[in-house]
Amino acid sequence: MPPAIARGAIAVAFLVVAWLWPRWGLAGDPDLRWRTIESEHFYVHYLVGDEDAAERVLATAERAYDRLTVAWGHEVFLKTHISLYDNQDTANGRATAVPFPQIIAYTTAPEALSVLESYDDWIDILITHELVHVVHLDTVHGIPRLVNAIFGFGVLGKVTAPNILQPRWVVEGSATMHESDFSAFGRRRSAQFDAFIRMAVLEGAFQGLDQVSSGARIWPHGTSVYLYGVHFMYYIAARYGPDKVRELSHLYASQLVPFGINRAIKKVVGVDFHRLWKEFQDDTTRRFQAQARRIRSRGLRQGRRMTFSGEGTRYPFWSPDDRYVYFYGADGHREEGIKRIRSSGGRMREGRGIGRQGTDVDVEHVLDVEESSSAGFVGATGDMVFDWTNTYDFRYNWSDLYRYNGGDPERAEQLTFGLRASEPHVSADGRRVAFRRNDVAQSRLGILDLQTGDVEELPPMGRISQVYTPRWSPDGSAIAFSGFREGGYRDLYVYHLASGRTERITADRHLDLSPAWTPDGRYLLFSSDRDDVFNIHAYDTQTGQVYQVSNVLGGAFEPRVSHDGKRLAYVGYSRSGYDLWVMELDPERWLEAMPTVSDLPEVDDNKPPLSPGAVRPETLRSHRYQAWRTMFPRTVFPTAVDVATSQFGTSLGLSTGVSDILGFHELSAGFLYLFQQKVFTGQAAYSFRRLLPNFSLSVSRSYSERGGFNRYVYDRGPDDPDRYLQSGYRELNTSASGTVSLPVVRRAKHSADVQLGYRWTRLTNMDEDLAPIDPGAPTTQLPEVGDVGQASLRMSYSSLSDGAGRYTMGAERGRSAVLGVTVIDERLGGDYGDMQVTGVYTEAIPMPWRGHQSLELALRAGASAGGLRRRGAFCVGDYGAGPSVLGGADVVLAVLNRVGFGANGCSVLRGYPTAAASGQYFGIASAEYRIPIVDVDRGLGTAPFFFQRVGMVPFVDWGHAWNEAIRPRDFLLSTGATLAFTFRVGYVESVSLLLQYAHGFDRETGLDTFRAIVGTAF
């Protein structure tokens, strides 16, 4: 390649990176400093500034440890690592005991109407739940324990934990049950959880044991294992004794053969889970039918159901003229976001498929917003203020406020930046916005001035206090909100702006949620579970009297009164989830509110954090986080073992990896031995993710069999006496590389990245001295081997989104693009010079009819300067017969993930031989039409095998690789189809059986190929 071109290309690459450099400094500031605090049984890793939360977590964990180890009859063998994060505004946590006990906990409290909302101390319930997992999964006996002792260095880690291989409702149900055992609330005592299972009983949607065991794609989706699990495990504990849950854990923990959960429970209680489930369903049905009779005896008070799609419907609000009701909707079928329907109602029809797609006909989509979003109008301007969760500073998934006046929502005016502001409500005069301001383990009330942009934050009510759904009074003098304060109290409060006084309106053990004023300011409506069912209530600001406005079977949440004060919009619950309802607001029909007497137990000592300035006890040792303390091999057993048979014969692969507990450093290695060739290949890589950009280094060795070496030999061996002309050779590829990757854009639907890399490769002909060449024969064509030094720049963008995996086959809408520039030059450490440009563009287009059918169009192309000569820069062809040990691309994953690269790094052109054509240029256009055929979602009880779905993907490929000018009619054309059967195996892992046929139309090189592959789910 000409030196000028090489220098120019390298300069352009570095200019692009230099243009992005200021972002690096922002993301990599040393403000994220981590420390570790240690106690007898725990390490807590936390950010500087979160000491108060960390000490509270540690105290809570030690108390929970004492209780749980007694309840489960097991002491955790190693100290448990707890990583404390506050980088998102969504409550969550997770835990494992393999290879060592660890918990990831997010300190932010659950948002309004979250299934986690029933708590008296969020940190306590979170840590208790996750620690149950640690104690439960850490329990190992018998031969599995011996295996861990041998392969886990005796004390450092575990290879196996039998209790992991249980249905998730056992694992999650047991942990959820203990939430309520050791607290006054928890999901077992949640009126919202009761509504879920009550409506499943009353409307004939009680899930089968097989559906709960393997996660059927029906409402409430992932919550089902918690919902049915907690009630089922509690039923077993109440009916047969609480010790039976512990006994099941210890018995199953000694089983060498996994998935025998029915045998284990039968040994424990005398009957299997199939019989127990029938008993549980009968008992649950009787209990909730009796509750429904009590509800009906008072007379139902409910409105008209406006939507029927179910799933996620939230935050209703009225248009200024009351003609429309707006709301947030996410039904898993269409774009989630702000929607509207005429307040007089709309048409509906029978839904299609397992997700009841297309039920609502007259619901209009207004604004794309991901995550649950609250919104409201700014006076009579038509502008809308809403909250939107996006990535802030490339590190945080936080919510901010935006102002929208039509057009592209991406161009909405951002009002706050990294403020963690949500649940906005605009004052009647359109000048101010009240909102919830989230923070570490607590939230508080905030007020934004729309004219000046100034923000006023009120002091929090307490260390772990929370503020939810603030609402302005009609005259703008006060703000009502639902508040949580220490002790397990969730009540209504009113903040008076003139005096700065916060008035407590309700004071009881019930959950009082989502206040809303009537236009005259007399009544404050809210949702409360004071009759064990969430209903709309009204507080009379003149008399202090509380009335019950609704009396429903499911639940009534988030009331909003129309501007004329005559109608009430609220969110109601049914078997399919949440929907919008509207009812007449007639005080004459209101009921007397139920007494506020509660049978909830008193909150136990929740061990509040140390007071400011207090001396930390010596037992709480704090030190700077040291990654090396957790970054070492825990087991001598590899994390993955692969045995494969391919065109290269039989191979054995081993892979393993280690990382520190926070994921800053990661070291991985994989090795593959080819028995027929007697060749070792493999790769080792190191990644550093502490700052932005991310850095990685790797070395690898791979093997391939290539053409391009024709030799005429006169000393032929006994195995090939007739072979005078020998073609092809074995090539060994040894390389070292380094990359720097940087996120450029992180939005809810959009992401873009830049990667700069360098790779040095040595290509070796393993057959160079295999046999002497006949000097009188035609000229031998030697392969092009040697060293290749290259620098590359890769830019990528993606907006592929919407329901991938639940009802669709892959992403249903959006686009992605990748552009790569590679410079190969002798001055970069090689023997070749070249420049290559490649690009990939993909567009996913949803079809306008129901059924989640979609069309995916893809274009892949590349061009080079021709510096690699006979090696060829690009090649096209079908997938190889087995994994590519040259480029490291796994063909199985390539098929299943629909990537554009097959064996030997060739771009995929189905229906033709592997590497059917090579050249200086290539181009491939392809189209796939994805058709979900039928959703089965059934299995056999607790059997770890669940049939999910059948789908089909017809496809067309058209492309070629060439050196000289080529005509479109010379391009290679193929077509075919893939039939996909998707299963859930082992309760959690989704896999697909793919049967693919492809036909190449070219008379000389076209093939009819058929392959059957099992791998990652489509």
QUINOR-V475047 format. One line per field, one symbol per residue. ss: DSSP state (@ for helix, = for strand, . for the rest). phi: phi as a letter, one per 20 degrees, with the letter a starting at -180 (. if undefined). burial: I if it has 16 or more other C-alpha atoms within 10 Angstrom, else O. A space follows every 50 residues. Layout:
ss=???
phi=???
burial=???
//
This chain:
ss=..@@@@@@@@@@@@@@@@@@@@@@@@@......=====...======... @@@@@@@@@@@@@@@@@@@@@@.......======..=....====.... .=====...............@@@@@@@@@@@@@@@@@...@@@@@@@@@ @..........@@@@..@@@@@@@@@@@@@@.....@@@.@@@@@@@@@@ @@......@@@@@@......@@@@@@@@@@@@@@@@@@@@..@@@@@@@@ @@........@@@@@@@@@...@@@@@@@@@@@@@@@@@@@@@@@@@... =..==.....========.....=======......======.....=.. .=....=..=...=====......===......=========...===== ====....@@@.==......======.....========..========. ....===........=======.....========...========.... ====......=======.....======......======.....===.. =....======.....========..========..@@@.==........ ....................====..@@@..........=======..== =========.....==========....==========.....======= =============....@@@....======================.... ===============.......=.......=....=============.. =...........============.@@@.....=============.... ...===========....@@@..====.............@@@@@@@... =.@@@.==...=....===.===================.....====== ============.....@@@.==============...============ .....=.=========..
phi=.ggfffffffffgffffffeggfffffdgfeeddccdccfdbdddbegod gffffffffffffffgfffffembeffdfeededccdbdcfaabbbcceb fbcdcdfffgffmffefebdbgffffffgffggffffffccmfgffffff edlnceacecbgffedgfffffffffffgefdbecnffdefffffgefff ffdmcffffffffdmfecfelffgffffffffffffffedofffffffff fffdffefmefffffffedncefffffffffffffffefffffffffenf cbeefeccemldcblfbefgemfcdeaecbdnddgfqfcbbgfeobebbf fdmfelfmfeedededbfbemfcebaeeldfnfcdbdbebedlmccdddc ecdcconfffdffeeccmeleblfbeffemdccebedebfmbbbeccdef ednfcddefffafdfccclfcffgemebcebecdcgonddcecceeffem eddeedbbeeedclfbeegemfddebdbdfdmcfcfccdefedmfddeed bdeercclfbeffemeccebeddcgepececccfecgfefefffgefcef ffffgelffffgnfefgffeedbffcfffddbfebeeffbccdccbfene ccdcbbacbffemfcbccbbccdeffelcecrbcbccccfcdfedbcbcb bccbdcencdcddddeffecfeeeeddnbecdddbcbbccdbfdcccgdc bbcccdbccdcddcefdfdfbfeffeeggfeefecpdcdbdcccccbbcf ammgoedddnfebobbbcccccddbffeobdccaccccbccccdcfffef olebdddcccbbbcenfelffmfcbcrfgffaffeeeneefgffffelee cdflmfffcfncfflfbcrfcbbcdbccdecfebeelbbclefebceebc bccfbccbaacbdegcegfefedbbrbdddddcddmmceecceddcccce effedfcddcbccdagff
burial=IOOOOIOOIIOOIOOOIOOOOOIIOOIIOOOOOIIIIIIOIIIIIIIOOI IIIIIIIIIIIIIIIOOIIOIIIIIIOIOIIIIIIIIIIIIOIIIIIIII IIIIIIIIIIIIOOIIIIIIIIIIIIIIIIIIIIIIIIIIIOOIIOIIII IIOOOIIIIIIIIIIIIIIIIIIIIIIIIIOIIIIIIIIIIIIIIIIIII IIOOOIIIIIIIIIIIIIIIOOIIIIIIIIIIIIIIIOOOOOOIIIIIII IIIIIIOIIIIIOIIOOIIOOIIIOIIOOIIOOIIOOIOOIIOOIOOOOO IIIOIIIIIIIIIIIIIIIIOIOIIIIIIIIIIIIIIIIIIIIOIOOIOO OOIOIIIIIIOOIOIIIIIIIIIIIIIIIOOOOIIIIIIIIIIIOIIIII IIIIIOOOOIOIOIIIOOIIIIIIIIIIOIOIIIIIIIIIIIIIIIIIII OOOOIOOOOIIOIIIIIIIIIIIIOIOIIIIIIIIIIIIIIIIIIIOOOO OOOOIIOOIIIIIIIIIIIOOIIIIIIIIIIIIIIIIIIOOOOOOIIIII IIIIIIIIIIIIIOOOIIIIIIIIIIIIIIIIIIIOOOOIIOOOOOOOOO OOOOOIOIIIOOOOOOOOOIOIOOIOOOOOIOIIIOIIOOOOOOOOOIOO IOIIIIIIIIIIOOIIIOIIIIIIOOOOOIIIIIIIIIOOIIIIIIIIII IIIIIIOOIIIIIIOOOOOOOOOIOOOOIIIIIIIIIIIIIIIIIIIIII IIIIIIIIIIIIIIIOOOOOOOIOOOOOOIOOIIIOIIIIIIIIIIIIII IIIOOOIIIIIIIIIIIIIIIIIIIIOIOIIIIIIIIIIIIIIIIIOOOO IIIIIIIIIIIIIIIIIIOOIIIIIIIIIIOIIIIIIIIIIIIIIIOOOI IIIIIIIIIIIIIIIIIIIIIIIIIIIIIIIIIOIIIIIIIIIIIIIIII IIIIIIIIIIIIOOOOOOOOIIIIIIIIIIIIIIIIIIOIIIIIIIIIII IOOOOIIIIOOOIIIIII
//
